Amino acid sequence: MAGEAPERQENSFIRLVNDSVKRNKKNPITLVIGKITIKNVTGAEKYKGRQASGSEPYTDVVLNIGMNKTFNLSMKGPSAPSLAGGGLRGIEVISPGLGKKYFKRVYDHLIKTEKLSPGDKVPDIYGKIPANLTEKLIVGNAKMGGPIDYMYIGSMSVPGKYDANKNILTITQTELTRAEDYAKKHTLYFRLRARRIDQRFDPEAKDSDGTPKIYSKSEKGDSVGRLVVVSEKAVPSNAKVIRI
């Protein structure tokens, strides 16, 4: 179920772009999304491949431009989207040691401040990411299935209209921002949460290198929490935030 909404958004966008190109007898079209205009669009397709770590890639949709040029889009929903995929393994590719450091700080916080006991429910813990790493995490690199050219944030059903006379496809109610510009406008945070409702605090669970896993193994076999990157908009005012 978790993947159905993103799939719907990606498929809706791809279909809208490709149908518009077909209506123009397979000639390039102009795409307008908010304040961004992209010319010579010849089609759109899903990104093929994964991250080097095996995780989901940063790029969701590839926009094909004339002369064999492409733009990579990261497609997100409108409400508090996760911004950088791949979890701990993905983060380690971008900034080695950063994710593991966060897990260790979370562990210390849970032991010393929260004073959790084995089997206790783990509260969501946020960690402010250093500003000098924001662009790296948003844009990504080839190993991450990137780099990302644009952040696309809009509804799951893509609203748009093609004007055959002007040869322009306009997509509305959507924000398209260059990845570098998006990074400059936002502060990023790590968020750690359980993958399954039955996961609880396990102070003895560790990776092979000693990094705390924090969570116990679920009945379905999940043995670690889910690490995501969010912007300041997704951090509650009463959130538990630690220094990294």
C-alpha positions as CSV (number, residue, x, y, z in Angstrom):
1,M,0.0,0.0,0.0
2,A,2.9,2.4,0.9
3,G,4.1,2.4,-2.7
4,E,0.8,2.9,-4.5
5,A,0.4,6.7,-4.1
6,P,4.0,7.5,-5.4
7,E,3.4,5.0,-8.3
8,R,0.2,6.8,-9.1
9,Q,1.9,10.2,-9.1
10,E,4.8,9.0,-11.3
11,N,2.6,7.2,-13.7
12,S,0.2,10.2,-13.9
13,F,3.0,12.6,-14.7
14,I,4.6,10.3,-17.3
15,R,1.4,9.6,-19.0
16,L,0.5,13.3,-19.2
17,V,3.8,14.3,-20.7
18,N,4.0,11.5,-23.2
19,D,0.3,12.0,-24.3
20,S,1.1,15.6,-24.9
21,V,4.1,14.8,-27.0
22,K,2.0,12.3,-29.0
23,R,-0.6,15.0,-29.6
24,N,2.2,17.1,-31.1
25,K,3.0,14.3,-33.5
26,K,5.9,13.2,-31.3
27,N,7.7,16.6,-31.6
28,P,9.1,18.3,-28.5
29,I,6.8,20.3,-26.2
30,T,7.3,23.0,-23.7
31,L,6.5,22.1,-20.1
32,V,5.5,24.7,-17.6
33,I,5.3,23.9,-13.8
34,G,4.8,27.0,-11.6
35,K,7.7,29.4,-12.3
36,I,9.8,26.8,-14.2
37,T,9.7,26.4,-18.0
38,I,11.4,23.5,-19.6
39,K,11.6,23.5,-23.4
40,N,12.2,20.7,-26.0
41,V,10.7,18.0,-23.8
42,T,10.5,14.7,-25.8
43,G,9.1,12.4,-23.2
44,A,9.2,11.1,-19.6
45,E,10.0,7.7,-18.1
46,K,10.6,6.0,-14.8
47,Y,14.2,5.8,-13.6
48,K,15.6,2.4,-14.2
49,G,17.9,1.0,-11.6
50,R,18.6,1.3,-7.9
51,Q,21.2,2.8,-5.6
52,A,24.6,1.2,-5.4
53,S,23.5,0.0,-1.9
54,G,20.4,-1.7,-3.4
55,S,18.0,0.8,-1.9
56,E,15.3,2.8,-3.8
57,P,17.0,5.4,-6.1
58,Y,16.8,9.2,-5.5
59,T,15.5,9.7,-9.1
60,D,11.8,8.8,-9.7
61,V,11.2,10.2,-13.2
62,V,13.6,11.1,-16.0
63,L,12.5,13.9,-18.2
64,N,13.9,13.5,-21.7
65,I,15.0,16.7,-23.5
66,G,16.2,17.1,-27.1
67,M,19.8,16.4,-28.1
68,N,19.9,13.4,-25.6
69,K,19.7,15.6,-22.6
70,T,17.8,14.5,-19.4
71,F,16.6,16.0,-16.1
72,N,16.2,13.8,-13.0
73,L,13.1,14.5,-10.9
74,S,12.4,13.5,-7.4
75,M,8.6,13.2,-7.0
76,K,7.0,13.9,-3.6
77,G,3.6,14.3,-2.2
78,P,2.4,17.7,-0.7
79,S,2.4,16.7,3.0
80,A,5.7,16.5,4.9
81,P,7.6,14.4,2.3
82,S,10.7,12.4,3.0
83,L,13.4,14.1,1.0
84,A,16.4,11.7,0.8
85,G,15.9,8.0,0.2
86,G,18.0,5.0,1.0
87,G,17.9,4.9,4.7
88,L,21.2,4.5,6.7
89,R,23.0,2.8,3.8
90,G,22.1,5.6,1.4
91,I,23.1,8.3,3.8
92,E,26.5,6.6,4.3
93,V,27.2,6.9,0.6
94,I,26.7,10.6,0.6
95,S,28.3,11.4,4.0
96,P,30.2,8.4,5.5
97,G,29.8,8.2,9.2
98,L,27.0,10.7,9.5
99,G,24.1,8.3,9.8
100,K,26.0,6.0,12.1
101,K,26.8,9.0,14.3
102,Y,23.2,9.9,14.5
103,F,22.2,6.3,15.5
104,K,24.8,6.4,18.3
105,R,23.5,9.8,19.6
106,V,19.9,8.5,19.5
107,Y,21.0,5.5,21.5
108,D,22.8,7.6,24.1
109,H,19.7,9.9,24.4
110,L,17.3,7.0,24.9
111,I,19.6,5.5,27.6
112,K,20.6,8.6,29.5
113,T,17.7,11.1,29.0
114,E,14.7,9.0,28.2
115,K,16.0,6.2,30.4
116,L,14.3,3.5,28.3
117,S,14.2,-0.1,29.4
118,P,14.3,-3.1,27.0
119,G,10.9,-3.6,25.5
120,D,9.8,0.1,25.9
121,K,8.3,1.9,22.9
122,V,10.8,4.2,21.2
123,P,9.7,7.8,20.7
124,D,10.4,9.5,17.3
125,I,13.8,11.2,17.6
126,Y,14.9,14.0,15.2
127,G,18.4,15.2,14.6
128,K,19.4,18.5,12.9
129,I,21.7,17.9,9.9
130,P,24.6,20.2,9.5
131,A,23.9,23.0,7.0
132,N,27.0,22.2,4.9
133,L,25.6,18.7,4.1
134,T,22.1,19.9,3.0
135,E,22.8,20.2,-0.7
136,K,24.7,16.9,-0.8
137,L,21.7,15.0,0.7
138,I,19.1,16.7,-1.5
139,V,20.9,16.4,-4.8
140,G,22.6,13.0,-4.2
141,N,25.0,11.5,-6.8
142,A,25.2,8.7,-9.3
143,K,25.7,6.0,-6.7
144,M,22.4,7.2,-5.1
145,G,20.5,7.0,-8.4
146,G,20.9,10.8,-8.9
147,P,21.9,13.5,-9.0
148,I,18.5,15.2,-8.7
149,D,17.9,18.2,-11.0
150,Y,14.4,19.1,-9.7
151,M,12.3,18.5,-6.7
152,Y,8.6,18.0,-7.8
153,I,6.1,18.4,-5.0
154,G,2.4,18.0,-5.8
155,S,-0.7,15.9,-5.6
156,M,-0.7,12.2,-6.4
157,S,-3.0,12.8,-9.4
158,V,-1.1,15.2,-11.6
159,P,-3.3,18.1,-12.8
160,G,-2.4,19.5,-16.2
161,K,-3.6,20.7,-19.5
162,Y,-2.0,20.7,-23.0
163,D,-2.5,23.7,-25.2
164,A,-2.0,22.4,-28.8
165,N,-2.0,25.9,-30.3
166,K,0.9,27.0,-28.1
167,N,2.4,23.6,-27.7
168,I,2.6,24.0,-24.0
169,L,1.8,21.5,-21.2
170,T,1.0,23.3,-18.0
171,I,0.9,21.4,-14.8
172,T,-0.9,23.2,-11.9
173,Q,-1.0,23.0,-8.1
174,T,2.5,21.8,-8.1
175,E,5.9,23.1,-7.0
176,L,9.0,22.4,-9.2
177,T,12.2,23.6,-7.7
178,R,15.8,23.2,-8.7
179,A,17.4,20.8,-6.2
180,E,20.1,23.2,-5.3
181,D,17.6,26.0,-4.7
182,Y,15.4,23.7,-2.6
183,A,18.4,22.8,-0.4
184,K,19.2,26.5,0.2
185,K,15.6,27.2,1.4
186,H,15.3,24.4,3.9
187,T,16.9,23.0,7.1
188,L,17.0,19.2,7.1
189,Y,16.5,16.7,10.0
190,F,17.0,13.0,10.4
191,R,13.9,11.2,11.8
192,L,14.1,7.7,13.2
193,R,11.0,5.6,13.6
194,A,9.9,2.0,13.8
195,R,9.2,0.1,10.6
196,R,6.6,-2.1,12.4
197,I,4.3,-1.4,15.3
198,D,5.7,-4.4,17.3
199,Q,9.3,-3.1,17.3
200,R,10.5,-2.0,20.7
201,F,13.7,-0.7,22.3
202,D,16.5,-3.3,22.2
203,P,19.8,-1.9,23.7
204,E,21.7,-5.0,22.7
205,A,20.8,-4.9,19.0
206,K,23.8,-3.8,17.0
207,D,25.3,-3.9,13.5
208,S,28.5,-5.8,12.8
209,D,30.5,-2.6,13.4
210,G,28.8,-1.9,16.7
211,T,26.3,0.7,15.5
212,P,23.1,0.5,17.6
213,K,20.1,-0.7,15.8
214,I,17.8,0.7,18.5
215,Y,14.9,-1.5,17.7
216,S,14.1,-5.2,18.4
217,K,13.2,-7.5,15.5
218,S,9.6,-7.5,14.4
219,E,7.5,-10.6,13.8
220,K,8.0,-10.0,10.1
221,G,11.7,-9.9,10.4
222,D,12.5,-6.1,10.4
223,S,15.5,-5.6,12.6
224,V,16.2,-1.9,12.4
225,G,14.2,1.3,12.3
226,R,13.5,3.5,9.3
227,L,15.8,6.5,8.9
228,V,14.4,9.3,6.7
229,V,15.3,12.9,6.0
230,V,12.7,15.6,6.3
231,S,12.6,19.4,6.2
232,E,11.9,21.7,9.1
233,K,8.2,21.8,8.1
234,A,7.8,18.2,9.2
235,V,9.3,18.6,12.6
236,P,6.6,19.0,15.3
237,S,7.0,21.9,17.7
238,N,7.3,19.4,20.6
239,A,9.7,17.1,18.8
240,K,12.6,15.5,20.6
241,V,15.6,16.9,18.7
242,I,19.2,15.9,19.4
243,R,22.5,17.3,18.2
244,I,24.5,15.2,15.7
